[in-house]
Amino acid sequence: MRFRQIELIRYGGFADRLLDFGEGAGEGDLHLIVGPNEAGKSTTLHAIGDFLFGIAGQTAQGWRFGYGDLRIRGLIEAEGRTIEAVRRKGNKDTLLHPATGAALPGDVLAPLLAGVDRTAFERMFGLDHQRLRDGGEAILRGRDDAAQITLEAGTGIAGIGQVLDTLTGEAAELFKPSASKPVVNKLMAERAEALKRVREASIGERDWGEEKQRRAAAEERRAALLAENDSLTREETRLDRIRRARAPLSRRASAEAALAALGPMPDLPADAGDTLARARGDRRTAEALEMQLQGDLDRVAQAIGGIAVAGDVLALDTRIAALEERRPVIEKAAGDLHRRLARREEIDARLASARAEAGLAPDAPLPGAVWRRRAAADHARRLARAAEQLALLAPWQGEPAALAAMALPAPSTVAAIAHGIAEARDQAVQARREGDAQEAERIRAEGRIAALAAGEELPTAEAIQAARAARDALVADLLAGKGVAAEAIRAAVTQADALADRRNAQAARMADHAAAVAARDLAVALRDAALARIARAEQDRVAQEAEWAALLAPLGFAAPVPAADWPAWVERRAQALAARREADEAGEALAALEAQAQAAADAVVAALRAIGAEPPADPAMLAASAQARVREAIAAASARAELEKALARATAELAAAERDDAAPASDAETQSDAGAVQGAGRDGGRLGDLLREAGLLRAGLMPEDQPPAAGVEALADALAAIEGVAEELTSRADVVRQIAGMEADARAFAEETAAVLAALGRSSAEPATRVVAALAAEWRRAEGARERLAGLTAERDRLSREKDKAAAQRLAAERVIDGLRERIGAEDEAALDSAAAAAGERARLIATIRETEAELAGLAGPDGLDALAAEVAALSPEEEAIAQASLTERRADVAAAREEVGRALAEAEAAFARAAQDSSAADAQQIVADSAAAMGAAAEAHVEAVAAAALLRWVLDRHRQQNQAPLIDRAGTLFATVTAGAFAGLGVDYDEQDRPAIRAIRAGGTAVGVEALSEGTRDQLYLALRLGAIETGQHALPIVCDDLLITADDERAAAMLRVLAVAARRNQVLLFTHHAHLIDVARGALGEGGFRLHRLEPAALAAA
């Protein structure tokens, strides 16, 4: 089991902190996690345990997010499958599905942990500096007991020897033969004294002496039987040792005989059969994969051939897409155009009615200050909108006139350049992804190569050739009479021969190295090809962008617009030009109104001066002054009308008087009325002149032959009618502009549609919107065909690469097979089977011999295997059976005799009890009872301590028999690595008391006890024993190390890193440290590919 990922979603002070260990590393799974203080190292260590075993109820990691929000996600690889889950804090159903958040059924992690709980995991698979130091001290304390040392190191339980000593001490404090101070001994003495008083008080001296003699005889007999029982136990142990050694010795002898019978054999490694089978399997798989990929390539090629892409339509895709985007607007505008035309007709009808009501000619202008102000505001608004639209054309710079005269690049040219740039960019992205994948494959291959090359020099053909060349050069120098030391020649010859010998012995390693080199070379080639494609794609993109920039530079662009955005820019240009046209039209209308208003103002000034009125200096007051004169004229006209009526009445009265010969009216009254009428006439004449001078009659506001008073009233009616349609006149101008814009858009849409049809060599009588809809559908089909073609082309390229990779795998497998065949000098593969089988049989026999020797190592004792074999040979199985039967029979006799002695002692005790029943011995009898009760409690505690000590000794003995030998053998290899060769391994020796003790074997062969080792070396020994126990154990759980190398110098740290790398071949090893210099130490000891580096950076925490 290994972690692929551990993510602190919300845990401790961190959120979304991901630690990705990657996929299984194959040869090595050592991870160096480096982070300064406060980077989350301790939090991540807690998170690993909390994910595996649950978040504790009173965890200290909820200070930021709270208990209910704590979440840890883990992705675990185990037995070829992956398990992903999220751990929450709770009492049940705490493992959740990462996507749905639903509770996972049961504990999905339990089968992977195989019964290991948190305490066992931290004890067995957790290593830190303190545990290492405690383990070294425990080794020193238990230096005289090899089983104790290996058991403590294997289980991570420190102080087994102390516990055993404590139990033994407790038992000795309670009872000890031939002693007086232990509790039970004291109670026995008190009881004996009390019994003596009972005896003295109840029976006579003679009877007591007889009872005492019988009891002493029984106790003596019991002691003899106990001694004999001990002797029988030792003999039984010897026979059991012989019995257990007989089968391994027989297997060892048979294996040695079979090995000798094999005779000379081909020079193949032990796993040649597995290597050959694996290579053949790889070859068959690669060949089948090649055939499958070729079939897929044929099908893809057939599919590519069946796709027809409408290239002419795709060449105009930008223009067609722009038309299709505008089509809904044009269709909607068509409906709006009918409504705008109806609105214009309605306004025109109302204006005509107003003209008729005002007595205006149909083509007479309708000037007014309000309209002029509205026209000026509309012109300013349209100018501002035109400026805004012009600003949206950046980075283009220039005048509106240049914008209108601009010669745009052909749409087909733009589409081709945009497509080329996009295609080059896509090719670069795809090639970059492939290059990254191949670079990752190269790194993995380099890691495998580095792992295979770790340790002693790899005996490659190049290394052997170089060693032989150095040897031959020294020999040539010697023959030439040059001074060459004999030691140098001997060393060169030894080096060359050793490399050649190792090549034969390490064939599997060489084959794996060759396969890894081939994989690396293929990855490098594919990566370089991808890099070349990236460079070509970038060159194409840069060239296309330069061509595009050259097209735009003469048009006034300070920087090129992206080709993909060109249609949008063209659309913005059209909008800017339309806005400019509308502003120009509004300006022309405003200028016409201004000219008309100026002409009217000039006429009013002239008219005022003609009647002797001086026009105001402020032009803004001109209209008010003229209106005041008009009101005066209207008042004068009204007065004239009244006077004319009065004159008419006076004239009528005068005529009547003349007829009646009556006295005429007062001449003064008549003359006054006549003068008033004449004055009013003069005022009316002046009013007519004023109106004519003001141009109102010329404008058609009143008839030429109308009287002045009537003209003034008509003028008032005309102004009222015109003011009533002022809003309609403004609305008509807006409607007219909208109609013009819609018609212009429709014409431009139809012209662009016709141009696209002409580019396609087609024509159509259908409406432009229908034609564009059909073209858009055809374009979408062509685009889909092009996308399918691009997808199939990419699939063809991928299949080709996969086929090349399969071919490389097949060639690598064939090289492995050819290498094995060349080693035995065979012409074909058929001879490899028998040679590999023979090599495998030889390896099996050698392994059997080593296994039996390891099994016998715990039985041989200090005299060695030969003495054990002689002892077994001296006792035949029949004799062993007879001796065992005799021993069993004698043990039964001893048991019966002990039972008889026990009855005799019981009778003596009964006699003492009867004697103690006398009334005079009551006090002494009470003491006897109290002593017996206390003895019972103390004896029970003594039995418990003795039983616990015996059980612990049994565990040590069982561990010694079953696990000690292979563990010490494996730990010795690791100890040699971790001490950088200062020690060659470990061994077991027996001290003067016949107790097995661990001995460290120096490089020169000297064996030393653990008490002679330095503190650091004892720590290294404990590490080797712990890792050896983990390797030989059944659980492949991750090993978590916390600042394990905190006190080690660089040399010792490098050695310990090497042994951790060995352990990482079976178990994932996570080494946490805050010492950044260990990165360089690890690189120097393991190489770049020997470990994976992870850095933890401090995170800025939000306020809790």
Order of alpha helices (4+ residues) and beta strands (2+ residues): beta-beta-beta-alpha-beta-beta-beta-alpha-alpha-beta-alpha-alpha-alpha-alpha-alpha-alpha-alpha-alpha-alpha-alpha-alpha-alpha-alpha-alpha-alpha-alpha-alpha-alpha-alpha-alpha-alpha-alpha-alpha-alpha-alpha-beta-beta-beta-alpha-beta-alpha-beta-alpha-beta
